[in-house]
């Protein structure tokens, strides 16, 4: 016999109702009919399901606590957290304190049922989600949070008015960032610009950065070469391998725009190993402005996201949502930080 703890989803399946209906019934919500409530309570008793008092407190908005969920990434160190998101942590913590909230911090594996577990055992008034891996997999989890009525806000690609745009999304203006990279490289006389980053809808932020690069090139009368785009995720070793693949294609290029700083740092190592000097032979631009960007050799030109401001906006958007306001979607501005790599 299974020893797994029963969840409200198990009750919903047996009762033939939605999970939110189970939650309302078990907290005595009068919008659920008496017959349905009694049927749900009987199934809960049969399964030995215990109502989490913290969850009930959350629904009444009484915890004055927010939860921050980092999703594990394959980093080169033991943190498992993208350094860009770590940079937000201080701002998120300070803003929570100013707003009178405590903060719970947790790391989650994308393969785990965090979208279910949170509903049954949460101890906060809402959650902040940072990181997501493959967006096509992640989207279904977000849709479930919406269905459950969970208060949440996430960092990600902002595409206002686009069907399927997850609500409560805060992000940077990735398209403008791509344009800034293109304009700067073209002003330096570069015309064969490669892009390292997965430009598919599995990574919509990267896709928008590539879109901005292409728009900036076309505005200058240049045609982007699809042969100079290499799919890659987020980290230094992957950037190194992607740059090796780019070089092996034998297509001329004089600049690289990388979808993240860590990809750019890895690419610069691959260029050095291939005997190409940065920026004499190839100019390189990253994205994010993580601390490693300024420490790279040479120091990396990058499109900077204001992670301090981003952290405070995430908290404020979630607190407003908890107070009953509409979920916010907002794109924050970016800026170009010029260093020696270009």
N, C-alpha and C positions, 0 to 999 in steps of 0.2 A: 504493500500500500504506500502511496506517495506521502512523504512527510513535508511537502511544500506547504507553506503557510497559505491558507485560502485568501483570495483577494475579492474586492467588490466586483471585479470582472467575472470571477467564477459564479458569483451569485447572479449577476446580470444574465449570464448565459443560461443558467438553469431556470430563471424566472421569465425569460423571453422579453426582457426590457433592456434599456440602455444603462450603462454604468452610472451616468449622472442621476438617473431615476433611482437607482439603488442608494446612492449617496444621500439624496433628498429624503428618501423613505426612512433611512436609518437615523436621520437626525430629526425626524418628526415633522418634515415640511408638509404643510396642509395642501400643497398643490398635487400631492400624490393621493390617489383614492384610497379609502380604507381597505378595500379588498386587495389592491396591489400591495399596500404597505404590509398587511398581514402575511401575504404570500412571501414577500421578501424577507420578513422577520423570521418566518418558519424555516426558510432555506438557510438563512444565516445561522440559526440555532443548530440546524442539522449539520452544517459544516464547521461548527464551533468557531465561527467568525467573531472576532472581537473588534468593536468600533474603536478606532484610535482617537483618544481624547484630544491629542495634539491636532489631529486633522479637523476635528470639530471646532477647536479653538481657532484654527486658521480660517475656516469658512466664516467665522464671525469677526475676523480681522482683529484678533486680540493678542497676537504674539509679539508684535513690534520687532520682528526679525525677518530678514531677507536671506535667501539662499543663493549662493553663487556656485554654479556647476561648471567646472573646466572639463572638457573632453580630452582624453588622452591622445597625444600625438607621438609619433616615433622619433623623439628628439635624440640628439647625440649624447645627452647627459641622462641622469636618472629622474629628472623632473617630470617628463612626459607631458609637459605643457609648453605650448608655443610661447617664446619669449615676448612677443608682442602683447599677448594677453596677460602675462605676468606684469608687464609694465602698467597695465590698467589697475592692478590690484590696490595700490596705494590710494589712488583717487576714489575708487569705489568704497574702500574702507572709510576714508575721511568723510565722504558725502553721506554715507549711512549714519555716521556719528552725528553729523550736523542735523540730519533729519530725525534723529532720535530712534534709529534702528540699530539692532545688533546684526552681525553678519555671520552666517554659517558658510564655510568654504568646503567644497568637496570636489574630488576628481571622479569622473565616470568613464567607463568604457562604452563606446558607441554600440557595441554588441549587446550590452546589458539592457534590461527592461526598465531603464530609469524613468521613462514616461509613464509607466504603470506604478512603479514603486513610490514615486513622489506623491501620487494621489492618495495612496493608502497610509503613508508614514511620514508625510511632510511635517515640518515643525516651523514653518515660516509663512509669511503672508503672501509671498510670491518669489519667483526665481529669475535669476539672470543667467543666460546661457552664453558661454563663450566657446567657440570652436564647434566644428560639425563634420569634418571629413568629407565624404561624398554626399553632396546635398540631396541627390535623388533618393538616397536611403533615409536621410535625416528628415526630409519633408513630411513623411508619413507620421513620424513621431510628433512633429509640431502640430499637424492636423489633429492628432489625438488630444494634445494639450488644449487646443481650442475647443474641441468637443466637450472636454471635461470641465470647461469653464475656469481653467487655471489662470491665475495672474502671472504673466511672464513677459520678459523682454529679451531679445537676442541681438547679438552683433552679427551683421552679415550684409549681403548685397541689398541695396535699396533701389527698387524699380517701381516708383510710384505709378499707380494706375494700371500696372501690368497684371493680367489675370494670374491668380496663384501666388501673388506676393504675400508672404506670411505677414500677419499683422504684428504690431509691436516690434518692428525691426529698426534698429539704429545702425548706421554704417557710414563709411566715408564716401565721397564722390569719386568712385573708382574711374569712371570715364574721364573726368577732368584730370585725374592723376595721370592717365595714359596720354592725354593731350599735352600736359606739361612736359612729360618725358620726351615726346616726339618733338615739340618745339625747341627744347633745349638741345637735343642731339642734332637736329637739323641746323640750328644756329652755329653749332660747332663744325659744320660742314659734313656731317655724317648723312649718308643717303641709303645705305644698305643695313637696315635695323632689324636685328633678330629679336624674337620674343621667347623667353623661357618660362613656361607656365601652362597648365592645362586650361585651354581656352574653350572647353565645353561647358554645358550646363551642369555638369557634375561639380564644377568649381565656379559659380557665377561671379564671384568677386574678381577672379583672374580673367574670366571671359570679358568682363566690363573693362578691365585694364587694357586688355588687348584691343578691344573695340575702340577705346580712346586713342591708343597708339595709331591704329589704322586711320581713324578720322583725322588726326593731326597730320599724318603723312599725306593723305589725300588733299587736305587743305593747302599743303605746300606743293602740290603737283607731283607727288611721288606715289608709286604703286607698291603697296605691301606685297612681299613675296611669301606665299604660303609655305614655301620650302624652308623658310627661316623661322618657323614656329615649331617649338619642340614641347610636347606635353611633359610636365613634371609637377610634382606636388609642392612641398614647402621647404625642404631642409637642405643643408649644406652639401651633404654627400650626393643627394639627388641632383642638385645644381651642377656639381662636378661632372656627373655622368651625362647629364643633359647637354652640357657644353661639349663634351667629347663627341657625343652623337652629332651635334651641330657641325663641328669641325669635320667629322668623317663624311658628311654629305658632300663636301667639296664645293659648296655654294659660297660665293664671296659675300662677306659681311664686314662692316667696319664699326658696328655698335651692337650692344646687347641691352635690352630692357628686360629685367628679371621681375617676375611677379612678386617676389619677396626679397628682402635683404639677404637672407640666408642662402637662397638660390644664387644670388649675385656673388656672394663670397665664394661659394663653391665653384662658380663659373670662372672667377678670376684665377683660382688655383689651377683649373684645367687649362686656361689660356697660357699661364706661366709655364706649365709643363710642356705645352706645345710650342714654346718659344715665341709667343705673341705678347707684346708688352701693352700694358694698360696705363695710360690711355693712348699711347702713340699709335698702336696698331688697331686697337679695339677700345672704344669708350664703353663704360658700363654704368648703368643706373639700376638701383634697387627700388624697393617699396616697403615702407613701414617706419624707417628710422629707428630701429632697435639699437641698443648700445653697441652691439658688434659692428654696426655700420661705420661708426667713427673710428673704430680700432682696426679696421681692415687695412691691408697693405696693397695698394694705396687706399687711403680713406675713401669711403664709398659715397658718391652722389646718390641721393635717394628722394623719393616722394614721401614726405612726412605726414603721418596721421597724428593728430594731437590726442595721444592716449589719455592724458590727464583730463582734458575736457570730455573725451568720450566716456570715461568712467562716471563722471558726474551726470552726464546726460542720461546714461543707462539707468542710474538709480532714480533720478527725478522722473523719468518716464514710467518706471515701475510703480513708484509711490503714487503718482497721479492716477494710474490705472486702478490701484487698490482703493483709492478714494472715490472711484466710480466714474472717472473720466474715460473717454475713448482711448483705445490703444494707439500709441504714437508710432509713426514711421517717419524717419528723418535722416537726410544725408548731410554729413558734416564736411566742411571744406578741407582741402589738403594744400600743401605748399611744397615747393621744390627746395631742397637743401643741396647746394653745390659744393662738392669736395673734389679731391684730386683725381678721381677715377674717370672724370670726363674733361 
